[in-house]
Amino acid sequence: MDKYVSATEANQRFSEILREVADGDSFSVLSRGRVVAEITPPKKRAKKKSTEEFLAELEARPTIVIGPWKREDLYDRSDRGIP
């Protein structure tokens, strides 16, 4: 549930507000009656994969064969109308 605090009150009680946010509360900070900021707990982040998991995932993907190519092909500009 959102709690509302004035900017002055948020400044004076900042440490206390952070403790409440750590417990799961959210605050909307008001300045002259308008919401100017929100203090909320951080969103859950996806777990990072280990190097081994990442490499195993790459190994499981199908190989794409693009055929032979030359270094000059990297600089081909014909698709943009440049010779």
ChimeraX attribute file (.defattr): number of C-alpha atoms within 10 A of each C-alpha:
attribute: neighborCount
match mode: 1-to-1
recipient: residues
	/A:1	7
	/A:2	11
	/A:3	11
	/A:4	15
	/A:5	18
	/A:6	18
	/A:7	19
	/A:8	12
	/A:9	13
	/A:10	19
	/A:11	12
	/A:12	11
	/A:13	12
	/A:14	13
	/A:15	11
	/A:16	11
	/A:17	19
	/A:18	18
	/A:19	11
	/A:20	15
	/A:21	16
	/A:22	13
	/A:23	10
	/A:24	12
	/A:25	16
	/A:26	19
	/A:27	22
	/A:28	19
	/A:29	21
	/A:30	18
	/A:31	13
	/A:32	8
	/A:33	10
	/A:34	10
	/A:35	15
	/A:36	12
	/A:37	12
	/A:38	14
	/A:39	16
	/A:40	16
	/A:41	15
	/A:42	9
	/A:43	6
	/A:44	6
	/A:45	6
	/A:46	6
	/A:47	6
	/A:48	8
	/A:49	9
	/A:50	9
	/A:51	9
	/A:52	9
	/A:53	11
	/A:54	11
	/A:55	11
	/A:56	11
	/A:57	10
	/A:58	11
	/A:59	10
	/A:60	8
	/A:61	8
	/A:62	7
	/A:63	8
	/A:64	6
	/A:65	6
	/A:66	6
	/A:67	5
	/A:68	5
	/A:69	8
	/A:70	7
	/A:71	7
	/A:72	7
	/A:73	8
	/A:74	8
	/A:75	8
	/A:76	11
	/A:77	10
	/A:78	8
	/A:79	7
	/A:80	7
	/A:81	6
	/A:82	7
	/A:83	7
